[in-house]
Amino acid sequence: PVTLKQLVRFGQPPITSQSIKTCTHYARSELPVRLARRVRAFQSLPFIVGTNPFIKEIYSLYYDSFEKLVQYYPSENSDNDQEFIEHLKAFVERHSDNIPTLARGFLECKQYMNTQDMTHFLDDMIQARIGIRLIAEQAISLMQQQKDDANASSGYIGIIDTQIKPDKLIRHCCDFVAELCEFHYGLRPEEAVIDGHTNTQFTYVPVHLEYILTELIKNAYRATVEHHRKMGRITNVPPIQITISQGQEDISIRIRDQGNGISEEDLPNVFDYSYTTVSKILQEQDESENDGPSGIFRNIAEMAMQSGVGGPLAGLGFGLPLARMYARYFGGSLTLVSMRGYGCDVFLKLRHIDESMAEGVEI
């Protein structure tokens, strides 16, 4: 895995031509190898799965990207960093919707692979994709920062924010979800309660955290509103409560709702990629084509964040599995506790680093 320490170390201020060269050298070395491994993973799929048009499309993308980027593998004449960065920009753009496309492909191929093999393939694929995208986007961002003569006062080192304030990001996500919630259902919970260590500040990739928070807050709002509307309580819908805790080694965020919890039947499946049924997908796709409010609400993932996931993912059963994958990538965790009849507590833990910890990291 790529580590936050590595990414921070590449761009520790001041950003110089040498630090850019070090970062691009790492990208030149790593990306072809990681892409080749993904190509081999696709080639190991059952033949009938590999012929699915969605899966075949992504396989072709990885194969083509490998052939283009392997030409920039480090050599004595690796001086055309600007040309390489331009190719990386095109590469990132081409792969922007990989996960939704794969999701549709595997939904169509569920009967040809057992759940364990499919989960293993998708776990490896998504984890590798996060690393590939981090490497590419950090190189692109550092090059741009050097051009713009950006300094450390902005708090950003490439795509990493060393001064991220989770309470502000949480409030932003809550406001966004609340507006769409009211548009879809005609009501919203009371304003979210954010408490605990609200002055917390740490180093992380903002778009990753935004994706995780939006997915969790969306689920909390939807469960709360749907439960209280079902019970005939359309006024004074209780707020969700979000508590922040800053420890010495990690940042914890608890999201608590009063949405009646998850049934014992559904609870074991909430982190499964294949949790959503194909019939439900087709129904949701038909509804979304009508441009109705429900379609807008379901496409929240597409509108709220483009953290390298692409969109839309709503209804594909990938929301919670992806959120947990992003949380775990840098050593964090995502745990869900259901209290049937009351609601859910979701615990998000993220590893904390500061810039001093990045010193001496081997590259």
Contacts in CASP RR format, 6 or more apart in sequence:
PFRMAT RR
TARGET T0000
AUTHOR 0000-0000-0000
METHOD contacts of the structure
MODEL  1
PVTLKQLVRFGQPPITSQSIKTCTHYARSELPVRLARRVRAFQSLPFIVG
TNPFIKEIYSLYYDSFEKLVQYYPSENSDNDQEFIEHLKAFVERHSDNIP
TLARGFLECKQYMNTQDMTHFLDDMIQARIGIRLIAEQAISLMQQQKDDA
NASSGYIGIIDTQIKPDKLIRHCCDFVAELCEFHYGLRPEEAVIDGHTNT
QFTYVPVHLEYILTELIKNAYRATVEHHRKMGRITNVPPIQITISQGQED
ISIRIRDQGNGISEEDLPNVFDYSYTTVSKILQEQDESENDGPSGIFRNI
AEMAMQSGVGGPLAGLGFGLPLARMYARYFGGSLTLVSMRGYGCDVFLKL
RHIDESMAEGVEI
1 127 0 8 1.000
1 131 0 8 1.000
1 329 0 8 1.000
1 330 0 8 1.000
2 130 0 8 1.000
2 131 0 8 1.000
2 134 0 8 1.000
2 135 0 8 1.000
3 330 0 8 1.000
3 361 0 8 1.000
4 160 0 8 1.000
4 203 0 8 1.000
4 204 0 8 1.000
4 205 0 8 1.000
4 330 0 8 1.000
4 351 0 8 1.000
4 353 0 8 1.000
4 358 0 8 1.000
5 353 0 8 1.000
5 357 0 8 1.000
5 358 0 8 1.000
5 361 0 8 1.000
6 26 0 8 1.000
6 361 0 8 1.000
6 363 0 8 1.000
7 134 0 8 1.000
7 138 0 8 1.000
7 157 0 8 1.000
7 158 0 8 1.000
7 159 0 8 1.000
7 160 0 8 1.000
8 157 0 8 1.000
8 160 0 8 1.000
8 162 0 8 1.000
8 203 0 8 1.000
8 353 0 8 1.000
8 355 0 8 1.000
8 358 0 8 1.000
9 358 0 8 1.000
9 359 0 8 1.000
9 360 0 8 1.000
9 361 0 8 1.000
9 363 0 8 1.000
10 19 0 8 1.000
10 22 0 8 1.000
10 23 0 8 1.000
10 26 0 8 1.000
10 138 0 8 1.000
10 142 0 8 1.000
10 157 0 8 1.000
10 363 0 8 1.000
11 19 0 8 1.000
11 23 0 8 1.000
11 142 0 8 1.000
11 157 0 8 1.000
11 158 0 8 1.000
12 19 0 8 1.000
12 157 0 8 1.000
12 355 0 8 1.000
12 358 0 8 1.000
13 151 0 8 1.000
13 152 0 8 1.000
13 157 0 8 1.000
14 151 0 8 1.000
14 152 0 8 1.000
15 142 0 8 1.000
15 145 0 8 1.000
15 146 0 8 1.000
15 150 0 8 1.000
16 146 0 8 1.000
17 146 0 8 1.000
19 142 0 8 1.000
20 81 0 8 1.000
20 139 0 8 1.000
20 142 0 8 1.000
20 143 0 8 1.000
20 146 0 8 1.000
21 81 0 8 1.000
22 363 0 8 1.000
23 138 0 8 1.000
23 139 0 8 1.000
23 142 0 8 1.000
24 78 0 8 1.000
24 81 0 8 1.000
24 84 0 8 1.000
24 85 0 8 1.000
24 139 0 8 1.000
24 143 0 8 1.000
25 74 0 8 1.000
25 78 0 8 1.000
26 135 0 8 1.000
26 139 0 8 1.000
26 363 0 8 1.000
27 84 0 8 1.000
27 88 0 8 1.000
27 135 0 8 1.000
27 136 0 8 1.000
27 138 0 8 1.000
27 139 0 8 1.000
28 69 0 8 1.000
28 72 0 8 1.000
28 73 0 8 1.000
28 74 0 8 1.000
28 78 0 8 1.000
28 84 0 8 1.000
29 73 0 8 1.000
29 74 0 8 1.000
30 135 0 8 1.000
31 69 0 8 1.000
31 132 0 8 1.000
31 135 0 8 1.000
31 136 0 8 1.000
32 66 0 8 1.000
32 69 0 8 1.000
32 70 0 8 1.000
32 73 0 8 1.000
34 128 0 8 1.000
34 131 0 8 1.000
34 132 0 8 1.000
34 135 0 8 1.000
35 62 0 8 1.000
35 65 0 8 1.000
35 66 0 8 1.000
35 69 0 8 1.000
35 132 0 8 1.000
36 66 0 8 1.000
36 70 0 8 1.000
37 128 0 8 1.000
38 62 0 8 1.000
38 125 0 8 1.000
38 128 0 8 1.000
38 129 0 8 1.000
38 132 0 8 1.000
39 59 0 8 1.000
39 62 0 8 1.000
39 63 0 8 1.000
39 66 0 8 1.000
41 121 0 8 1.000
41 124 0 8 1.000
41 125 0 8 1.000
42 50 0 8 1.000
42 55 0 8 1.000
42 58 0 8 1.000
42 59 0 8 1.000
42 62 0 8 1.000
43 59 0 8 1.000
45 55 0 8 1.000
45 113 0 8 1.000
45 121 0 8 1.000
46 112 0 8 1.000
46 113 0 8 1.000
48 109 0 8 1.000
48 112 0 8 1.000
49 55 0 8 1.000
49 106 0 8 1.000
49 109 0 8 1.000
49 112 0 8 1.000
49 113 0 8 1.000
50 56 0 8 1.000
50 59 0 8 1.000
52 105 0 8 1.000
52 108 0 8 1.000
52 109 0 8 1.000
53 105 0 8 1.000
54 101 0 8 1.000
54 102 0 8 1.000
54 104 0 8 1.000
54 105 0 8 1.000
54 108 0 8 1.000
55 102 0 8 1.000
55 105 0 8 1.000
55 106 0 8 1.000
55 109 0 8 1.000
57 101 0 8 1.000
58 98 0 8 1.000
58 101 0 8 1.000
58 102 0 8 1.000
61 94 0 8 1.000
61 95 0 8 1.000
61 98 0 8 1.000
65 91 0 8 1.000
65 94 0 8 1.000
65 95 0 8 1.000
68 87 0 8 1.000
68 91 0 8 1.000
69 87 0 8 1.000
69 91 0 8 1.000
72 78 0 8 1.000
72 80 0 8 1.000
72 84 0 8 1.000
72 87 0 8 1.000
81 143 0 8 1.000
82 143 0 8 1.000
85 139 0 8 1.000
85 140 0 8 1.000
85 143 0 8 1.000
88 136 0 8 1.000
88 139 0 8 1.000
88 140 0 8 1.000
89 140 0 8 1.000
91 136 0 8 1.000
92 133 0 8 1.000
92 136 0 8 1.000
92 137 0 8 1.000
92 140 0 8 1.000
95 129 0 8 1.000
95 133 0 8 1.000
96 306 0 8 1.000
96 308 0 8 1.000
96 310 0 8 1.000
97 310 0 8 1.000
97 311 0 8 1.000
98 129 0 8 1.000
98 310 0 8 1.000
99 126 0 8 1.000
99 129 0 8 1.000
99 308 0 8 1.000
99 309 0 8 1.000
99 310 0 8 1.000
99 311 0 8 1.000
99 313 0 8 1.000
99 318 0 8 1.000
99 322 0 8 1.000
100 309 0 8 1.000
100 310 0 8 1.000
100 311 0 8 1.000
100 312 0 8 1.000
100 313 0 8 1.000
100 316 0 8 1.000
100 318 0 8 1.000
102 122 0 8 1.000
102 125 0 8 1.000
103 273 0 8 1.000
103 313 0 8 1.000
103 316 0 8 1.000
103 317 0 8 1.000
103 318 0 8 1.000
104 316 0 8 1.000
106 113 0 8 1.000
106 118 0 8 1.000
106 122 0 8 1.000
106 273 0 8 1.000
106 274 0 8 1.000
107 274 0 8 1.000
107 276 0 8 1.000
107 278 0 8 1.000
107 281 0 8 1.000
107 316 0 8 1.000
108 278 0 8 1.000
110 118 0 8 1.000
110 274 0 8 1.000
110 278 0 8 1.000
113 121 0 8 1.000
115 272 0 8 1.000
115 274 0 8 1.000
118 273 0 8 1.000
118 274 0 8 1.000
119 272 0 8 1.000
119 273 0 8 1.000
122 273 0 8 1.000
122 321 0 8 1.000
123 325 0 8 1.000
126 322 0 8 1.000
126 325 0 8 1.000
127 325 0 8 1.000
127 329 0 8 1.000
130 325 0 8 1.000
130 326 0 8 1.000
130 329 0 8 1.000
131 329 0 8 1.000
133 308 0 8 1.000
134 159 0 8 1.000
134 205 0 8 1.000
137 159 0 8 1.000
138 158 0 8 1.000
138 159 0 8 1.000
138 160 0 8 1.000
141 156 0 8 1.000
141 158 0 8 1.000
141 159 0 8 1.000
142 157 0 8 1.000
142 158 0 8 1.000
145 156 0 8 1.000
145 158 0 8 1.000
150 156 0 8 1.000
155 161 0 8 1.000
155 162 0 8 1.000
155 163 0 8 1.000
156 162 0 8 1.000
157 355 0 8 1.000
159 205 0 8 1.000
159 206 0 8 1.000
159 207 0 8 1.000
160 203 0 8 1.000
160 204 0 8 1.000
160 205 0 8 1.000
161 203 0 8 1.000
161 204 0 8 1.000
161 205 0 8 1.000
161 206 0 8 1.000
162 203 0 8 1.000
162 354 0 8 1.000
162 355 0 8 1.000
163 201 0 8 1.000
163 203 0 8 1.000
164 201 0 8 1.000
164 202 0 8 1.000
164 203 0 8 1.000
164 204 0 8 1.000
164 206 0 8 1.000
164 209 0 8 1.000
165 200 0 8 1.000
165 201 0 8 1.000
166 200 0 8 1.000
166 202 0 8 1.000
166 209 0 8 1.000
166 244 0 8 1.000
166 251 0 8 1.000
166 253 0 8 1.000
167 194 0 8 1.000
167 198 0 8 1.000
167 199 0 8 1.000
167 200 0 8 1.000
167 244 0 8 1.000
169 206 0 8 1.000
169 209 0 8 1.000
169 210 0 8 1.000
169 213 0 8 1.000
170 192 0 8 1.000
170 194 0 8 1.000
170 213 0 8 1.000
170 217 0 8 1.000
170 242 0 8 1.000
170 244 0 8 1.000
170 253 0 8 1.000
171 192 0 8 1.000
171 194 0 8 1.000
173 210 0 8 1.000
173 213 0 8 1.000
173 214 0 8 1.000
173 217 0 8 1.000
173 304 0 8 1.000
174 191 0 8 1.000
174 192 0 8 1.000
174 194 0 8 1.000
174 217 0 8 1.000
174 240 0 8 1.000
174 242 0 8 1.000
176 214 0 8 1.000
176 300 0 8 1.000
176 304 0 8 1.000
177 214 0 8 1.000
177 217 0 8 1.000
177 218 0 8 1.000
177 221 0 8 1.000
177 300 0 8 1.000
177 304 0 8 1.000
178 188 0 8 1.000
178 189 0 8 1.000
178 191 0 8 1.000
178 192 0 8 1.000
178 221 0 8 1.000
179 188 0 8 1.000
180 296 0 8 1.000
180 297 0 8 1.000
180 300 0 8 1.000
181 187 0 8 1.000
181 188 0 8 1.000
181 189 0 8 1.000
181 221 0 8 1.000
181 222 0 8 1.000
181 225 0 8 1.000
181 297 0 8 1.000
182 188 0 8 1.000
183 293 0 8 1.000
183 296 0 8 1.000
183 297 0 8 1.000
184 293 0 8 1.000
184 294 0 8 1.000
184 296 0 8 1.000
184 297 0 8 1.000
185 225 0 8 1.000
185 226 0 8 1.000
185 229 0 8 1.000
187 225 0 8 1.000
187 229 0 8 1.000
187 234 0 8 1.000
187 235 0 8 1.000
187 237 0 8 1.000
188 221 0 8 1.000
188 225 0 8 1.000
188 237 0 8 1.000
189 221 0 8 1.000
189 224 0 8 1.000
189 225 0 8 1.000
189 237 0 8 1.000
189 238 0 8 1.000
189 239 0 8 1.000
189 240 0 8 1.000
190 236 0 8 1.000
190 237 0 8 1.000
190 238 0 8 1.000
190 239 0 8 1.000
191 239 0 8 1.000
192 217 0 8 1.000
192 239 0 8 1.000
192 240 0 8 1.000
192 241 0 8 1.000
192 242 0 8 1.000
193 239 0 8 1.000
193 240 0 8 1.000
193 241 0 8 1.000
193 242 0 8 1.000
194 242 0 8 1.000
194 243 0 8 1.000
194 244 0 8 1.000
195 241 0 8 1.000
195 242 0 8 1.000
195 243 0 8 1.000
195 244 0 8 1.000
196 243 0 8 1.000
196 244 0 8 1.000
196 245 0 8 1.000
197 244 0 8 1.000
197 245 0 8 1.000
197 246 0 8 1.000
198 244 0 8 1.000
200 244 0 8 1.000
200 245 0 8 1.000
200 246 0 8 1.000
200 251 0 8 1.000
202 246 0 8 1.000
202 251 0 8 1.000
202 350 0 8 1.000
202 352 0 8 1.000
202 353 0 8 1.000
202 354 0 8 1.000
203 352 0 8 1.000
203 353 0 8 1.000
203 354 0 8 1.000
203 355 0 8 1.000
204 330 0 8 1.000
204 350 0 8 1.000
207 305 0 8 1.000
207 306 0 8 1.000
207 307 0 8 1.000
207 308 0 8 1.000
208 307 0 8 1.000
208 326 0 8 1.000
208 329 0 8 1.000
209 350 0 8 1.000
210 304 0 8 1.000
210 305 0 8 1.000
210 307 0 8 1.000
211 301 0 8 1.000
211 304 0 8 1.000
211 305 0 8 1.000
211 307 0 8 1.000
211 309 0 8 1.000
211 322 0 8 1.000
211 323 0 8 1.000
211 326 0 8 1.000
212 323 0 8 1.000
212 326 0 8 1.000
212 327 0 8 1.000
212 334 0 8 1.000
212 348 0 8 1.000
213 253 0 8 1.000
213 348 0 8 1.000
214 300 0 8 1.000
214 301 0 8 1.000
214 304 0 8 1.000
214 305 0 8 1.000
215 301 0 8 1.000
215 319 0 8 1.000
215 320 0 8 1.000
215 322 0 8 1.000
215 323 0 8 1.000
216 255 0 8 1.000
216 323 0 8 1.000
216 346 0 8 1.000
216 348 0 8 1.000
217 240 0 8 1.000
217 242 0 8 1.000
217 255 0 8 1.000
218 300 0 8 1.000
218 301 0 8 1.000
219 257 0 8 1.000
219 320 0 8 1.000
219 344 0 8 1.000
219 346 0 8 1.000
220 240 0 8 1.000
220 255 0 8 1.000
220 256 0 8 1.000
220 257 0 8 1.000
220 259 0 8 1.000
220 344 0 8 1.000
220 346 0 8 1.000
221 240 0 8 1.000
221 257 0 8 1.000
223 257 0 8 1.000
223 259 0 8 1.000
223 260 0 8 1.000
223 261 0 8 1.000
223 343 0 8 1.000
223 344 0 8 1.000
224 237 0 8 1.000
224 238 0 8 1.000
224 240 0 8 1.000
224 257 0 8 1.000
224 258 0 8 1.000
224 259 0 8 1.000
225 237 0 8 1.000
226 259 0 8 1.000
227 258 0 8 1.000
227 259 0 8 1.000
227 260 0 8 1.000
228 234 0 8 1.000
228 237 0 8 1.000
228 238 0 8 1.000
228 258 0 8 1.000
228 259 0 8 1.000
238 258 0 8 1.000
240 255 0 8 1.000
240 256 0 8 1.000
240 257 0 8 1.000
240 258 0 8 1.000
241 254 0 8 1.000
241 255 0 8 1.000
241 256 0 8 1.000
242 253 0 8 1.000
242 254 0 8 1.000
242 255 0 8 1.000
242 256 0 8 1.000
243 253 0 8 1.000
243 254 0 8 1.000
243 256 0 8 1.000
244 251 0 8 1.000
244 252 0 8 1.000
244 253 0 8 1.000
245 251 0 8 1.000
245 252 0 8 1.000
245 253 0 8 1.000
245 254 0 8 1.000
246 252 0 8 1.000
246 352 0 8 1.000
247 352 0 8 1.000
248 352 0 8 1.000
249 351 0 8 1.000
249 352 0 8 1.000
250 332 0 8 1.000
250 349 0 8 1.000
250 350 0 8 1.000
250 351 0 8 1.000
250 352 0 8 1.000
251 349 0 8 1.000
251 350 0 8 1.000
251 352 0 8 1.000
252 347 0 8 1.000
252 348 0 8 1.000
252 349 0 8 1.000
252 350 0 8 1.000
253 347 0 8 1.000
253 348 0 8 1.000
253 349 0 8 1.000
253 350 0 8 1.000
254 345 0 8 1.000
254 346 0 8 1.000
254 347 0 8 1.000
254 348 0 8 1.000
255 345 0 8 1.000
255 346 0 8 1.000
255 348 0 8 1.000
256 343 0 8 1.000
256 344 0 8 1.000
256 345 0 8 1.000
256 346 0 8 1.000
257 343 0 8 1.000
257 344 0 8 1.000
258 342 0 8 1.000
258 343 0 8 1.000
259 342 0 8 1.000
259 343 0 8 1.000
259 344 0 8 1.000
260 340 0 8 1.000
260 341 0 8 1.000
260 342 0 8 1.000
260 343 0 8 1.000
261 338 0 8 1.000
261 339 0 8 1.000
261 340 0 8 1.000
261 341 0 8 1.000
261 342 0 8 1.000
261 343 0 8 1.000
261 344 0 8 1.000
262 270 0 8 1.000
262 336 0 8 1.000
262 338 0 8 1.000
262 340 0 8 1.000
262 344 0 8 1.000
263 340 0 8 1.000
264 340 0 8 1.000
267 338 0 8 1.000
269 275 0 8 1.000
270 320 0 8 1.000
270 336 0 8 1.000
271 320 0 8 1.000
271 321 0 8 1.000
271 324 0 8 1.000
271 336 0 8 1.000
272 317 0 8 1.000
272 321 0 8 1.000
273 317 0 8 1.000
273 318 0 8 1.000
273 321 0 8 1.000
274 317 0 8 1.000
275 317 0 8 1.000
276 315 0 8 1.000
276 316 0 8 1.000
276 317 0 8 1.000
280 315 0 8 1.000
281 315 0 8 1.000
281 316 0 8 1.000
284 295 0 8 1.000
284 298 0 8 1.000
284 314 0 8 1.000
284 315 0 8 1.000
287 294 0 8 1.000
287 295 0 8 1.000
288 294 0 8 1.000
288 295 0 8 1.000
288 298 0 8 1.000
288 299 0 8 1.000
295 314 0 8 1.000
296 303 0 8 1.000
298 312 0 8 1.000
298 314 0 8 1.000
298 315 0 8 1.000
299 311 0 8 1.000
299 312 0 8 1.000
299 314 0 8 1.000
300 314 0 8 1.000
301 309 0 8 1.000
301 311 0 8 1.000
301 312 0 8 1.000
301 313 0 8 1.000
301 314 0 8 1.000
301 319 0 8 1.000
302 310 0 8 1.000
302 311 0 8 1.000
302 312 0 8 1.000
302 313 0 8 1.000
302 314 0 8 1.000
307 326 0 8 1.000
309 322 0 8 1.000
313 319 0 8 1.000
313 322 0 8 1.000
320 334 0 8 1.000
320 336 0 8 1.000
323 334 0 8 1.000
324 333 0 8 1.000
324 334 0 8 1.000
327 333 0 8 1.000
327 334 0 8 1.000
327 348 0 8 1.000
327 349 0 8 1.000
327 350 0 8 1.000
328 334 0 8 1.000
330 350 0 8 1.000
330 351 0 8 1.000
331 350 0 8 1.000
331 351 0 8 1.000
332 349 0 8 1.000
332 350 0 8 1.000
332 351 0 8 1.000
333 347 0 8 1.000
333 348 0 8 1.000
333 349 0 8 1.000
334 346 0 8 1.000
334 347 0 8 1.000
334 348 0 8 1.000
334 349 0 8 1.000
335 346 0 8 1.000
335 347 0 8 1.000
335 349 0 8 1.000
336 344 0 8 1.000
336 345 0 8 1.000
336 346 0 8 1.000
336 347 0 8 1.000
337 344 0 8 1.000
337 345 0 8 1.000
337 346 0 8 1.000
337 347 0 8 1.000
338 344 0 8 1.000
339 345 0 8 1.000
END
